[in-house]
Amino acid sequence: MKHILGAVCGASVLLAVPAMAETTLTIATVNNGDMIRMQGLTGEFTKANPDISVKWVTLEENVLRQRVTTDIATKGGQFDVLTIGTYEVPIWAKKGWLVPLANLGADYDVADLLPKIKDAVSVDGKLYAAPFYGESSMVMYRTDLFDKAGLKMPENPTWDFVIDAAKKLTDKNAGVYGICLRGKAGWGENMAFLSAMANSYGARWFDEKWEPQFNTPEWKTTLTTYVNLMKDAGPPGASSNGFNENLALFNAGKCAMWIDATVAASFVTNPKDSKVADQVGFALAPNTGLGKNANWLWAWSLAIPAGSKKADAAEKFIAWATSKDYTKLVAAKEGWANVPPGTRTSLYQNPEYVKAAPFAKMTLASIDAADPNKPTVKPVPYVGVQYAAIPEFQGIGTQVGQQFSAALAGSMTVDAALAAAQSATEREMKRAGYIK
């Protein structure tokens, strides 16, 4: 309650005026660098919107997915803004679980969003989440170690080249490993990498009749190649490493190559974060000559759960965090190289960004090369590069990820992991009515 002095019939009296009601937004997000940076800049938003305060719930990727999915499916109402990806948006929008974003403001410029990313977070032409950053995946490599070994990274390398180089660049006595790849179990952790890798080897999750395909030679080649490569040239304990763990290893100078999200590029080239910042090169994710590279398409995006009592305030926050002005704010505080990438056409036409970000061209080329509608060599009944956009995938992908992580750890053979993946996936697809 505020008190102001007023005059009634010439006498001074104290009038009680209700204070502006404060809305607290609870925002669930992932513990990735760009999101951590956004939290540090939230004061700029609350300064411009004094009637809104923000409470952050920051979680590891697998935990975030679990918590947010449970909350929205049970209408728990714990969160006002959700950080979700291109997998969840179309599925949840079709279930009526998300609020369409129709009031992002006159200067938001939805038309500026990169077409592939915009399509991935839209249903029937309506935007159901605003992309905070977009990514594909690519090879990040140590130019100094390549030079020392007399190796030259092609712009579009084959898996044979990458495997050979990884073995040559491994120096376990010096604590340097030829390659770092995701091994931590999770449909969005190891299975994001392995599904994209499998696409490049001509494998697929399901055939046109929704029959699981883990019993095919293409999957056996993919998983055998991955496990052998990591045994020969990967770091110890790789089955526990996801995106953040490998980022830390690369930045500490422990990895000659790392194939992962393009968004990592600004962190590996930032001297504040990386010991090897000025010795990093970039190339497209590898291929086997079949016409598909091992690169995915993803956007961490902000969305509002249906039934939210704070949708107006939530949309204001989302508009701020995914706007061109937010990009300028990060550029002013952290430099152009560190702005959230992969969402807006204008960023890749900005000479200041292109000059500051040596990875800009490769990031855009990787995003453009990913095709969620034709993710692999053979036809598939699903949409999605490193996932199948069906509600059952989250559970299936996690189960398969556990089998493949066990194969990497050596507690299971490749054949046993593939057999377990096949039977678990068949069981779930029968239960869901896709196959008999």
C-alpha positions as CSV (number, residue, x, y, z in Angstrom):
1,M,0.0,0.0,0.0
2,K,1.4,3.4,-0.9
3,H,0.5,6.6,1.0
4,I,0.2,10.0,-0.7
5,L,-0.7,13.4,0.6
6,G,-4.0,14.8,-0.6
7,A,-6.1,17.8,0.2
8,V,-9.8,17.6,1.2
9,C,-11.7,20.9,1.9
10,G,-8.4,22.7,2.5
11,A,-7.1,20.1,5.0
12,S,-4.2,17.8,4.3
13,V,-5.0,14.1,4.6
14,L,-3.1,10.9,4.0
15,L,-4.7,8.8,1.2
16,A,-4.0,5.1,0.9
17,V,-3.5,4.0,-2.7
18,P,-3.0,0.3,-3.6
19,A,0.6,-0.3,-4.9
20,M,1.1,-1.8,-8.3
21,A,0.5,-5.5,-8.1
22,E,3.7,-7.4,-8.7
23,T,3.5,-10.5,-10.9
24,T,6.2,-13.1,-10.2
25,L,7.1,-15.3,-13.3
26,T,8.6,-18.7,-12.5
27,I,10.8,-19.7,-15.5
28,A,12.2,-23.2,-16.0
29,T,15.4,-23.3,-18.0
30,V,18.4,-25.4,-18.9
31,N,21.9,-24.9,-17.3
32,N,23.5,-24.0,-20.6
33,G,25.8,-20.9,-21.0
34,D,23.4,-18.7,-23.0
35,M,20.6,-19.3,-20.5
36,I,22.9,-18.5,-17.5
37,R,23.9,-15.3,-19.3
38,M,20.2,-14.4,-19.8
39,Q,19.6,-14.8,-16.1
40,G,22.4,-12.3,-15.4
41,L,20.7,-9.7,-17.7
42,T,17.2,-10.2,-16.3
43,G,17.6,-7.0,-14.2
44,E,17.4,-5.0,-17.5
45,F,13.9,-6.6,-18.1
46,T,12.6,-6.0,-14.6
47,K,13.9,-2.4,-14.6
48,A,11.8,-1.7,-17.7
49,N,8.8,-3.7,-16.2
50,P,8.8,-2.9,-12.4
51,D,5.5,-4.7,-11.9
52,I,7.1,-8.1,-12.9
53,S,9.7,-10.1,-11.0
54,V,11.4,-13.3,-12.2
55,K,12.2,-16.5,-10.3
56,W,14.5,-18.9,-12.1
57,V,14.5,-22.7,-11.9
58,T,17.7,-23.8,-13.6
59,L,18.1,-27.6,-14.3
60,E,20.4,-30.1,-16.0
61,E,19.0,-30.9,-19.5
62,N,17.5,-34.4,-18.7
63,V,16.0,-33.2,-15.4
64,L,14.5,-30.1,-17.1
65,R,12.8,-32.3,-19.7
66,Q,11.3,-34.6,-17.0
67,R,10.1,-31.8,-14.7
68,V,8.6,-29.7,-17.5
69,T,6.9,-32.6,-19.2
70,T,5.4,-33.9,-16.0
71,D,4.2,-30.4,-15.0
72,I,2.5,-29.6,-18.3
73,A,1.0,-33.1,-18.7
74,T,-0.6,-33.0,-15.2
75,K,-1.5,-29.3,-15.4
76,G,0.7,-28.7,-12.4
77,G,1.1,-25.0,-13.0
78,Q,4.5,-24.7,-11.4
79,F,6.0,-22.7,-14.3
80,D,4.9,-19.6,-16.2
81,V,7.6,-19.8,-18.9
82,L,9.0,-23.1,-20.1
83,T,12.3,-23.7,-21.9
84,I,11.5,-26.4,-24.5
85,G,12.8,-27.5,-27.9
86,T,11.7,-28.3,-31.4
87,Y,10.6,-31.8,-30.4
88,E,8.1,-30.7,-27.8
89,V,6.6,-27.6,-29.5
90,P,4.5,-29.3,-32.3
91,I,3.4,-32.2,-30.1
92,W,2.4,-30.0,-27.2
93,A,0.7,-27.4,-29.4
94,K,-1.4,-30.0,-31.0
95,K,-2.5,-31.3,-27.6
96,G,-3.6,-27.7,-26.7
97,W,-0.9,-27.5,-24.0
98,L,0.7,-24.2,-25.2
99,V,-0.5,-20.6,-25.7
100,P,0.1,-19.3,-29.2
101,L,2.4,-16.2,-29.2
102,A,0.3,-13.6,-31.0
103,N,1.3,-10.5,-28.9
104,L,5.1,-10.3,-29.1
105,G,4.9,-6.6,-30.1
106,A,5.0,-4.5,-33.3
107,D,8.8,-4.4,-33.4
108,Y,9.4,-8.1,-32.8
109,D,9.7,-9.0,-36.5
110,V,8.6,-12.6,-36.7
111,A,9.5,-12.6,-40.4
112,D,13.1,-12.2,-39.5
113,L,13.3,-15.6,-37.8
114,L,15.3,-18.2,-39.8
115,P,12.7,-20.2,-41.9
116,K,13.8,-23.6,-40.7
117,I,13.8,-22.6,-37.0
118,K,10.5,-20.7,-37.3
119,D,8.8,-23.7,-39.0
120,A,10.1,-26.0,-36.2
121,V,8.3,-23.9,-33.5
122,S,5.1,-23.2,-35.4
123,V,1.9,-25.2,-36.0
124,D,-0.5,-24.2,-38.8
125,G,1.3,-21.0,-39.3
126,K,1.0,-20.0,-35.6
127,L,4.1,-19.5,-33.4
128,Y,3.8,-21.5,-30.2
129,A,7.3,-20.8,-28.8
130,A,9.9,-18.1,-29.5
131,P,13.4,-19.4,-30.3
132,F,16.0,-18.2,-27.9
133,Y,18.9,-19.8,-29.7
134,G,19.0,-22.2,-32.7
135,E,21.6,-24.8,-33.5
136,S,22.8,-27.5,-35.7
137,S,26.0,-29.5,-35.0
138,M,29.4,-29.4,-36.5
139,V,33.1,-30.3,-35.9
140,M,35.1,-28.1,-33.7
141,Y,38.8,-28.9,-33.9
142,R,42.2,-27.7,-32.6
143,T,44.0,-26.1,-35.5
144,D,47.4,-26.2,-33.6
145,L,47.2,-29.9,-33.0
146,F,46.2,-30.5,-36.7
147,D,49.1,-28.4,-37.9
148,K,51.5,-30.2,-35.6
149,A,50.4,-33.6,-36.9
150,G,50.5,-32.4,-40.5
151,L,46.7,-32.9,-41.0
152,K,44.3,-30.6,-42.8
153,M,40.6,-30.7,-41.9
154,P,38.4,-30.6,-45.0
155,E,35.4,-28.3,-44.9
156,N,33.1,-31.3,-45.4
157,P,35.0,-34.3,-43.8
158,T,34.1,-37.9,-44.0
159,W,33.8,-40.2,-41.0
160,D,36.9,-42.1,-42.3
161,F,39.0,-38.9,-42.1
162,V,37.7,-38.0,-38.6
163,I,38.3,-41.5,-37.2
164,D,41.8,-41.6,-38.7
165,A,42.7,-38.1,-37.4
166,A,41.2,-38.9,-33.9
167,K,43.6,-41.8,-33.5
168,K,46.6,-39.9,-34.8
169,L,45.9,-36.9,-32.5
170,T,45.4,-39.0,-29.3
171,D,48.2,-38.6,-26.7
172,K,46.8,-40.2,-23.6
173,N,50.1,-39.5,-21.6
174,A,49.6,-35.8,-22.3
175,G,45.9,-36.0,-21.4
176,V,44.8,-35.1,-25.0
177,Y,42.1,-37.2,-26.6
178,G,41.5,-37.3,-30.4
179,I,37.8,-36.8,-30.1
180,C,35.1,-36.0,-27.4
181,L,31.5,-37.1,-28.1
182,R,28.4,-37.4,-26.0
183,G,27.9,-40.6,-24.0
184,K,25.6,-39.6,-21.3
185,A,22.2,-41.4,-21.6
186,G,19.3,-39.3,-22.7
187,W,17.1,-38.9,-25.8
188,G,18.5,-35.3,-26.1
189,E,22.0,-36.2,-24.9
190,N,23.8,-39.3,-26.4
191,M,20.8,-40.1,-28.7
192,A,20.8,-36.6,-30.3
193,F,24.4,-37.3,-31.4
194,L,23.9,-41.0,-32.3
195,S,20.7,-40.4,-34.2
196,A,22.4,-37.8,-36.3
197,M,25.4,-40.0,-36.8
198,A,23.2,-42.9,-37.7
199,N,21.4,-40.7,-40.4
200,S,24.8,-40.2,-42.1
201,Y,25.4,-44.0,-42.2
202,G,21.9,-44.5,-43.8
203,A,20.2,-45.8,-40.6
204,R,16.8,-44.7,-39.4
205,W,14.7,-45.1,-36.2
206,F,11.7,-46.6,-38.1
207,D,10.9,-47.8,-41.6
208,E,7.8,-46.4,-43.4
209,K,5.6,-48.9,-41.5
210,W,6.9,-47.7,-38.1
211,E,8.9,-50.9,-37.6
212,P,12.0,-50.2,-35.4
213,Q,15.3,-50.6,-37.3
214,F,18.0,-51.4,-34.7
215,N,18.4,-54.9,-36.1
216,T,19.8,-53.5,-39.4
217,P,23.4,-53.4,-40.6
218,E,23.4,-49.6,-40.7
219,W,22.7,-49.3,-37.0
220,K,25.3,-52.0,-36.2
221,T,27.9,-50.1,-38.2
222,T,27.0,-46.8,-36.5
223,L,27.2,-48.1,-32.9
224,T,30.3,-50.3,-33.5
225,T,32.1,-47.4,-35.1
226,Y,31.1,-45.0,-32.3
227,V,32.1,-47.4,-29.5
228,N,35.4,-48.4,-31.1
229,L,36.3,-44.7,-31.8
230,M,35.6,-43.7,-28.3
231,K,37.7,-46.6,-26.9
232,D,40.6,-45.7,-29.1
233,A,40.5,-41.9,-29.0
234,G,38.0,-40.7,-26.4
235,P,38.4,-39.5,-22.8
236,P,38.0,-41.9,-19.9
237,G,34.4,-42.0,-18.4
238,A,32.9,-40.8,-21.7
239,S,29.6,-42.6,-20.9
240,S,28.9,-39.8,-18.3
241,N,29.7,-36.9,-20.6
242,G,27.0,-34.8,-22.2
243,F,27.2,-31.3,-23.8
244,N,28.4,-29.4,-20.7
245,E,31.0,-32.0,-19.7
246,N,32.5,-32.1,-23.2
247,L,32.5,-28.3,-23.4
248,A,34.6,-28.2,-20.2
249,L,37.0,-30.8,-21.6
250,F,37.5,-29.0,-24.9
251,N,38.0,-25.7,-23.2
252,A,40.6,-27.2,-21.0
253,G,42.6,-28.4,-24.0
254,K,41.8,-32.1,-23.6
255,C,40.0,-32.7,-27.0
256,A,41.5,-32.4,-30.5
257,M,38.0,-32.7,-32.0
258,W,34.5,-32.3,-30.6
259,I,31.3,-32.9,-32.7
260,D,28.4,-31.1,-31.0
261,A,26.1,-28.2,-31.1
262,T,27.0,-25.1,-33.1
263,V,26.0,-23.0,-30.2
264,A,29.2,-24.1,-28.4
265,A,31.3,-22.2,-30.9
266,S,31.1,-18.8,-29.0
267,F,32.2,-20.5,-25.8
268,V,35.2,-22.4,-27.2
269,T,36.5,-19.2,-28.9
270,N,36.0,-17.0,-25.9
271,P,39.2,-16.5,-24.0
272,K,37.2,-16.0,-20.7
273,D,36.0,-19.6,-21.1
274,S,38.6,-21.4,-23.2
275,K,42.3,-22.1,-22.8
276,V,42.4,-22.8,-26.6
277,A,40.2,-19.9,-27.8
278,D,42.5,-18.8,-30.6
279,Q,43.3,-22.3,-31.9
280,V,39.8,-23.5,-32.9
281,G,38.6,-24.3,-36.4
282,F,35.1,-25.4,-37.7
283,A,33.9,-27.9,-40.3
284,L,30.6,-29.5,-41.3
285,A,29.5,-32.6,-39.3
286,P,31.0,-35.8,-41.0
287,N,29.4,-37.9,-43.7
288,T,29.9,-41.3,-45.3
289,G,29.3,-40.2,-48.9
290,L,25.6,-41.1,-48.8
291,G,24.4,-37.5,-49.0
292,K,23.6,-36.9,-45.3
293,N,25.9,-35.2,-42.8
294,A,25.7,-36.1,-39.1
295,N,24.2,-32.8,-38.1
296,W,20.9,-32.1,-36.2
297,L,18.5,-29.2,-35.9
298,W,17.3,-27.8,-32.6
299,A,16.2,-24.6,-31.0
300,W,15.9,-24.0,-27.2
301,S,12.7,-21.9,-27.1
302,L,10.5,-20.1,-24.6
303,A,6.8,-21.0,-24.4
304,I,3.8,-20.4,-22.1
305,P,1.8,-23.4,-20.7
306,A,-2.0,-23.2,-21.5
307,G,-4.0,-22.3,-18.5
308,S,-1.3,-19.9,-17.2
309,K,-2.8,-17.0,-15.1
310,K,0.2,-14.9,-16.1
311,A,0.3,-15.2,-19.8
312,D,0.5,-11.5,-20.6
313,A,3.5,-11.0,-18.3
314,A,5.1,-14.2,-19.6
315,E,4.7,-13.1,-23.2
316,K,6.3,-9.7,-22.4
317,F,9.3,-11.6,-21.0
318,I,9.6,-13.9,-24.0
319,A,9.4,-11.0,-26.4
320,W,12.2,-9.3,-24.5
321,A,14.5,-12.4,-24.3
322,T,14.2,-13.4,-27.9
323,S,14.2,-9.8,-29.5
324,K,16.7,-8.0,-31.6
325,D,17.2,-5.6,-28.7
326,Y,18.2,-8.5,-26.4
327,T,20.9,-9.5,-29.0
328,K,22.2,-5.9,-28.9
329,L,22.2,-5.9,-25.1
330,V,24.4,-9.1,-25.1
331,A,26.6,-7.6,-27.8
332,A,27.1,-4.4,-25.7
333,K,27.9,-6.4,-22.5
334,E,29.7,-9.4,-23.9
335,G,30.7,-8.7,-27.5
336,W,29.0,-9.7,-30.7
337,A,30.6,-13.2,-30.8
338,N,28.6,-14.1,-27.7
339,V,25.0,-13.2,-28.7
340,P,22.5,-16.1,-28.9
341,P,22.9,-17.6,-32.4
342,G,20.8,-19.4,-35.0
343,T,17.4,-17.7,-34.8
344,R,17.4,-14.5,-36.9
345,T,18.3,-13.8,-40.6
346,S,19.4,-10.3,-39.7
347,L,22.2,-11.5,-37.4
348,Y,23.9,-13.3,-40.3
349,Q,23.6,-10.2,-42.4
350,N,25.2,-8.0,-39.6
351,P,28.8,-7.3,-40.6
352,E,29.8,-6.7,-36.9
353,Y,28.6,-10.2,-36.0
354,V,30.1,-11.9,-39.1
355,K,33.4,-10.2,-38.4
356,A,33.4,-11.1,-34.6
357,A,32.1,-14.7,-35.1
358,P,34.4,-16.9,-37.2
359,F,31.9,-19.7,-36.9
360,A,28.9,-17.7,-38.2
361,K,29.1,-19.0,-41.8
362,M,29.5,-22.7,-40.7
363,T,26.6,-22.4,-38.2
364,L,24.2,-21.1,-40.8
365,A,25.4,-23.7,-43.4
366,S,24.8,-26.5,-40.9
367,I,21.3,-25.2,-39.9
368,D,20.5,-24.9,-43.7
369,A,21.8,-28.5,-44.4
370,A,19.5,-30.1,-41.7
371,D,16.2,-31.4,-43.1
372,P,13.7,-32.6,-40.5
373,N,11.3,-33.7,-43.3
374,K,14.0,-35.9,-44.9
375,P,16.4,-36.7,-42.1
376,T,18.1,-39.8,-43.4
377,V,18.9,-41.6,-46.6
378,K,15.8,-43.8,-46.8
379,P,12.2,-42.6,-46.4
380,V,10.8,-42.3,-42.9
381,P,7.3,-41.7,-41.6
382,Y,8.4,-39.2,-38.9
383,V,9.6,-35.6,-38.8
384,G,12.8,-34.7,-36.9
385,V,16.5,-35.1,-37.5
386,Q,17.8,-36.4,-34.2
387,Y,14.4,-37.5,-32.9
388,A,11.1,-38.7,-34.2
389,A,8.4,-36.1,-33.4
390,I,5.9,-38.5,-31.8
391,P,4.9,-38.4,-28.1
392,E,6.3,-41.8,-27.4
393,F,9.8,-40.9,-28.5
394,Q,10.8,-39.2,-25.2
395,G,10.4,-42.5,-23.3
396,I,11.8,-44.7,-26.1
397,G,14.8,-42.5,-26.8
398,T,15.7,-42.5,-23.1
399,Q,15.6,-46.3,-22.9
400,V,17.7,-46.7,-26.0
401,G,20.1,-44.1,-24.8
402,Q,20.7,-46.1,-21.6
403,Q,21.5,-49.3,-23.6
404,F,23.9,-47.4,-25.9
405,S,25.6,-45.6,-23.0
406,A,26.1,-49.1,-21.4
407,A,27.7,-50.3,-24.6
408,L,30.1,-47.4,-24.5
409,A,30.9,-48.0,-20.8
410,G,31.7,-51.7,-21.7
411,S,29.0,-53.2,-19.4
412,M,27.1,-54.5,-22.5
413,T,28.2,-55.6,-26.0
414,V,27.1,-53.6,-29.1
415,D,25.0,-56.6,-30.2
416,A,23.3,-56.9,-26.8
417,A,22.6,-53.1,-26.7
418,L,21.1,-53.1,-30.2
419,A,18.9,-56.2,-29.4
420,A,17.7,-54.5,-26.2
421,A,17.0,-51.3,-28.1
422,Q,15.0,-53.2,-30.7
423,S,12.9,-55.1,-28.3
424,A,12.2,-52.1,-26.0
425,T,11.2,-50.0,-29.0
426,E,9.0,-52.7,-30.5
427,R,7.2,-53.2,-27.2
428,E,6.5,-49.4,-26.9
429,M,5.4,-49.1,-30.5
430,K,3.0,-52.0,-30.2
431,R,1.6,-50.6,-26.9
432,A,1.0,-47.3,-28.6
433,G,-0.7,-48.9,-31.6
434,Y,1.8,-48.0,-34.3
435,I,2.5,-51.7,-35.1
436,K,0.8,-55.0,-34.4
